[in-house]
Amino acid sequence: MNDNRILVGGAGNDQVHLDVAMANRHGLVAGATGTGKTVTLQVLAEGFSQLGVPVFLADVKGDLSGLARPANPHPKIDERIERIGITDYRAESNPALFWDLAGTQGHPIRATVSELGPLLLSNLFELNETQSGILFAAFRIADEEGLLLLDLKDLRALLNWMGQNAKALRSNYGNISAASLGAIQRRLLVLESQGGADFLAEPAVRLADLMQSDFSGRGVISLLDVSRLVHEAPRLYATFLLWLLSELFENLPEVGDADRPKLVFFFDEAHLLFKGAPKALVDKIEQVVRLIRSKGVGVFFVTQSPLDLPDAVLGQLGMKIQHALRAFTPKDRKAIRAVAESFPDNPAIDTRSVLTELGVGEALVSVLDGKGRPTPVQQTLLCPPRSRIGPLTGAERQDLLARSPLAGRYDETIDRESAHELLAERAEEAAAAEQAAAKATAKTKAPAPRASNRQSYAEAAVKSALRSVSSTVGRSIGRQIVRGLLGGLFGGRRR
């Protein structure tokens, strides 16, 4: 490794390096199960860390925590070092932070409902067009009236309030049907059962905590444990990663082409990002991936087949590491042909044949040279990691968590005044006012029909509550809310 390159592996007598200045052109790591993708991720992550680049990495299997401990000696590692011609190998650990949406395997990592926004939540809830429209209306009401949507009880309170006042809201926000509101409420219950209440809360994660270097200048590797989540709640996993990517895009300044990225972001099980997503969301994802390179963020997608990604995304990936693919069906053979044709030609290699013959720890690799041009594909023996292959023990993980610089920062949730409390307060005030009005009506024995008076007062109470809420929150916010490409809050997100 030199000052700005990562040694990926060896190809015959040649070595293949990744120029870190090209890392914001993104990359792909693909291959069938059991072909070595996880170890490749480990090698790339520690390479970026050694060059001072922070890394965010989703740990799908739970075995990447070994990055925090040096490698154990092994004859196969020695053999590979010799075959590739590595002269500076030494076993070493990497600075690492552990995160977990549930807060059991790492620091809790959270976002608020408002920060996620209606587009990502609609996809998470798998809403139809009508239901999505009502959710967008809910966020519009919350934004315009200054109702903070911080957690699930805030969103539930707002939906209940919309149902109770659907008639008064219809002229500005369209028909708000009880059936659609009920469908969204049921999806809230499902999300709660999947652990969504732990994730959608405060304090929300600070981007700066994911972009740190240690005292020696090495980039800190943030490992998000999703070993349970990716199987039990794959949409929640994908939604969180999309939100985090959009946060980076919306909040980081433009840097152009720097000598190294500010952060490298690994999306494991990348097919989950696009599976079942509506076209509007896929288009937004493609736009963010295309534009975020100018913010100094490199995005690496990890999946079994490159065909899991839309062509518009696949075409933006500069580095490609393709492990072996298996050809068991006609569909598999068609996929292999398509993958082979996506690599830059190398007359010395029959790419299509080699794809099915690669051994574990071997891959077809194409990188970008110093001028951003794809290099011819090479059959490459990949480097062994300098850190441990396999997970930490429970005691080792807990020891690192106890010594973490973030220990205690995110442990306790915060429940400040937000939509749930404000709407409950307004409901109490409206009920008290209605009771007082009823008493006054009974005392004066007004001739107007009682039902008519009640309805008229209810409409007035709605308007009064809205004015009161706007005034109260307006004093605390004092500015307009703006949403970014994926619907999350943009700018000044900490209120």
N, C-alpha and C positions, 0 to 999 in steps of 0.2 A: 504494500500500500504506500503510495506517495502522498504528498500534501493534499491532494484533492481528488483522489481516485479510490475506489473500493475494488479489491481483487475479488472477482466473482468465481473464477475457476481457471482450469487449464484446458486448452484444446490442442492436443498433440504437443508440439514444442513451444506453443504460444500460450500466453496468459491473456485472459479476457478481463478487462477492467470497466467499471462503471464510472464515467466522469460525473462527479457530484454536481457540477454546474448544470448538467442536463437533467437532473432528477426532477425538476419542476415540469418536465415534459411528460411526467407520469410513467407508469409501467404496469406490466402484467406478469403474474406468476400463475401458471396453470398446469394441470396434470391430473391424472387419475389418482384415486385414493391409494396411499401407500407408496407413492413414487418419490417422496422426499420434499414436498412443498413446504412442510413446517420447518424443516432444517434450513431450507433456502431463506425463508422469512427471517430465521434467527441470524443467519450470516449477514443479510442485508441490514437488519436492525442494528446489530452491533457495529457494522461498518460505518453506518451513518453516525451512531453515537460517538465512535472514536474520532470522527471528524468534527465533533461539536454540534451536530444537527439533532435536535429533539425528535423523538419518534412517538407516534401514537399507534398502538397495535392492539387489535381485538384478539384475545386468546380464546379461540373457539373450542379447543380440546382441553384446555387447562394445563398444557405441558410446556408453554413458553416461559413460564416463570423461572426456568433454569437459566435465563439470561442474567439473573442477578448473582450467579455463582460461577466460578471458573470450571472449565471442562475437566472431566476425570481422564486420566491417561488411559489410552487404549491402543492396541496394535493396529487396528484399522485406521485410526486417526493418523498414526505415524506413517502408515503406508500411503495414505492419500496426500499427506504433506509432501512426501518425497516425489510422488508421481506428478503433482502440480508444480513442484519446484518452489515451494514457499520457504523463504529463508529467515523470516522474522516472526515465526509462529510462537506464541506463548499463551498458555491458558490464563484467562483473566475474566473477572466479573464485569458487569456493566451497572451504572447507576439506574435504578428502576423504582418506579412508583406503581403501586397496585390499586386498581379501581374496580368497583363492582356496583351495578345498579341497585342491588339489594343491600349492599354494605356489609356483607358477611366475609367476602374474600379480599376486600380492599376498602379504600376510602369510598364512601357513598358518592355517587356522581348523579347530579340532578339537573333538571331544567324546569321552568315553570310552564304552565299551560299557555300563557300569552306568548312566551318565547317560541314555543313550537309552532303556533299559528294554525289557522283552519285548514290549509292545504295538506300539511303532513298529518294532522289529526284525522282528516277525512279518509286519507289512505290507511292510516292505522286502524280506524274503525270499520273500514271496508263499506263505506256509505255509498248509496246510489246518488244520482244527480240531484234529486229533490232533497234528500237528507243533507247532502253536502251544502246545498244552497241555504238551508236553515242554519247549519253550523257557521257558515260565512256570515249570515245575518247576526248570529249571536256575538261573534267577534266584532262585527261592525258596531253593534249596540254597546258592547263593552268598551271599545276604543273611543267612541264618540262621547259616552257618558262617564268615562274615566273609571270604569269598574275594573279593578285589577283581578285578572284570572290567574291565580298562582298555583292552585292545586285542584284536584278533582271535585272537591266539595264546592269550590267556587263555580266551576262550570255547571255542576248539577243545580246549584241554587239559581243560576242565571236561566237555565233551561226551564226550571219550574216557574220562575217569574214570567218568562215569555209565554208559557202556557196559560197562566192566570190572566195575562193581559194581551192575549193574542188579538182581540178585536181592536184595542186601541193602537196596537203596533202595525196593524195590517196596511194602513195607508202609506207608511214609510218603508216597510220591510217586506211587504207581500204576505201571502197567506202562510200562516204558521200552524200546520195541522198537528193535532194531538198524536196521530199515528206516527208521524216522522219524529216528533219529540220523544215519543216512547221508544222508538227504535234506537235513537242516539243514547237514551238513558240505559237501555239494555247493553249497549256496547261499552258504556262506562263500567257497568258491573263486571263484564268480561275482563276489561282492562285491569280492574282492581284485583281480580282473582289471579292475574298473571304478574302481579307485582308493580303495576303502573302507579299505584299510590306512593310507593317508595321513590320512584323516579321523578314524578311530577310534583315537585315540592321545592321549598327553599331551605338552605341556601343553594343557589345554582352554582355550577362549577365556573371558576374563573379561567378564561383561556390562558392567562399567564401561567397558571399552575400546570398546564399541559405543554408549556414551551420553555422549559428550564434547562440550565446547564449546571453541572456540579462545580465544586471549587477548583477542579483541575481543567475545566473547560469542556468536558465531555457532555454530549447531549443526553438528557435524561429520557429513558424509555418508559412511557406510560403504558401499562398493560391492563386492559379492561377484560376482566374475567366474564365471559359470556357462555361458558360451557353448558350451563343449564338453560339460559335464556334462548339461545339460538335454536334449541329443539322444542322448547315449550311455548315460546312466544316469538317466533321469527320476525313478525312484523314490527314488534316493539324494538327488537334489536336493529332492524334496518332503519326504522324511523329515527332512533337515537343517532345513529351514525350520519344519516342525512342531515339531521338538525345540526350536529356538530360541524359538519362540512360547511353548511350554510352560514353558521356563526363565524367561522374562520373567514369565509369569503366576504361577509358583510362588514366585519370589524377590523380586519387587517389592512394596513395602508398599501398602496401600490409600491412595488420595489423594482419591477422590470426583471431583467435577467441578472441576478446576483451570482456570485461565485459559488454559493451553496444555498439550499433552501432554508427557510425559517423553521419548517416543520415538514416531516414526511408522515403521511397518513396511510395506513394499510387497511383495506377493506377485505377481510376474509369472508368466505361464503358470499361473494359479491352478487351471485344470481338473485339473492333475496332482496336486493335493492330494487330490482326491476320486475320481479315475479308478481303479476297481478296488479302492478301499478298502472293507474290511468295514464293515457298519453300525455295529458297536460303536465303531470308530475315528471314523467320521463324526459320530456322536453326541457323542463327546468333543471333537472339533474345534468343533462348534457350541457346546458348553458353554463352551469356552475363549474363543471369540470373543465370546460374550455377556457373560462375566464380566470379561474383561481391560480393559474400558473403565474400570472403577473403579480399575485400577492405573495409569491415565494413559498407556495405550498405544493409539495409533490404528492400525488395520489397513486397508490399501487393497488390494483385490484387483484384479488386472489380467488380463483375458482377452478373447477374441474376442467371446463372447456371454455376457450375464448368465445365460442358462439353463445355463451350465456349472457354476453354483453351486447347492447345495441351497436350497430355498425358505426353510428356517429360517435360513440364513446371509444370503441375499439380503435378507430382511426386516429385518435388523439394520443395513443400510448406509444411513447418512444422506445422504451426498453421492454423486451419480451423474453421471458424465461419459460420455456415450454418443456415440462417433464413428459414422461411417456403417456400416451393415450392407448386405450384398448379397443380393438375392433372385433366386437362380438356379433354385431347386427349390421344390416345394410345402412341403417341410419348412422351407426358409428363410423363406417367406412366413408360415408359422405362427409361427415364432420372432419375426419382426418384429412381428406383431400382439401377441404376448405381452409383448415388451419395451415397446412403445408403451403398453400398458395398465398397466405398472408405474410410469409417471411420474405425478406430480400433474398434473391437468388444467390446460391453458391454452387458453381459448377462441380465442385469436388464432393458435394453431398447430395444424395437422393433423400430429400427432406421427408417425403411421404413415407418411405420405407423405414427411415431411422426413427420416426415418431413412435412406431410400435415396438422398436427393438431397444430403446434406451433402458439402462439399468437404474436401480435405485441410486439417487444422488447424481445422476447424469441429466443433462437437459440440452435442448437446442436454445441457443442464446443469440440475441441480436441487441446491440446497444447503439446509442448515438455517439458519434465522434465529436471532437471539439467544435465542429462547425454545425452540429445538429443533424448530420446525415446518418441514416441507418447503416450499420455495418453489415456485411454478408453474414448470414446465419452460420453459427459454429456449433459443432457437437462438443459439449464442454463437460468436463468432470468438475463438479462444484466443490468449493472449499469446505472443509470442516469448520464448524463454529469454534470459537475460542472459549465460549461459555458452555455450561452443562447442557447436555441433551436430556430432556425429561424434566418433570416438575420438581419444585421444591417440596420438602415435607411441610406439614402443617405448622410445626414448631418454627421452621426457618421462615416461613411466610409471616407468622405472627411477630417474630423478632424484628423483621424488616419493617413491618407496619408500626410497631412500637417506637422505632427509631426514625420514622419518616419525618421530614420537615413539615409535613402537612397534618401530623397527628393532632386530632382534636378539632381541626378547622371545620370539617363537614359532618361531624358525628351527630350533632343534634339538629333536628329540623326546627325551622322558625315558622310560626303561624301568626303573621302580622295582619292588621286589618285589611280586608280585601272584599271581593264581591259578596261572599257568603255573609260576612258580618254586616256589611252596609245594607244589603237587601233585607236581612232579618230586622235590622234597626228600623228601616223604612216601613216594613210590614207592621211592626209594633206601633209606630207612630200613626200609620193609616188606620189601624184597628181602633186605637184610642180615639182618634178624631171622629171616626164613623160612629163609635159608641156615644160620644158627646153630642154629635149631630142628631142621633136617634132620640136621645133624651130631650134635646131641645125641641125636636119636632113633636114628640109626644106631649110636652108641656104646653106648647102653643096650639096643639091640635090643628096643624096646618091641613087645608083641604086637599092638597095635591096627593095623588096616589103614593103609597109608601114605596112600592117597587120602583117607581120612577125616580123618587128622591134618592134611593139607594144607588141606582145605576148612575145617576148624574154625579153623585158624590164619589163613586168609585173611579169614574173617569178623571175627576178633578184630583183624586188622590194619586193616580198614576202620574199625572203631569207634575204634581207637587213633589213626588218622590224623585222623579227624574231631575227636576231642578235642584233639589237638595243634594242628590248624589253628585251631580255635575259640579256644584259649588264646593262640596267637601273635598272631592278628589282633585278638582282643579287647583285648589290651593296647594296640594301636595305635589302635583305634577307640573302644572304651569306650562305645558307645551303640548304640541300635537304629536300623536303616535304615528310613526311611519313603519311600514312593513317592507321587508326585502323580497328577494326573488322567490324564496320558498315559503313566504308568508310569515316568517318569524319577525320579531321586533328588530328594527334597524337603528343603530346608534343610541347611545346613552341608555343601554339596557338595564343598568343597575339603578333602581329607583328606591 
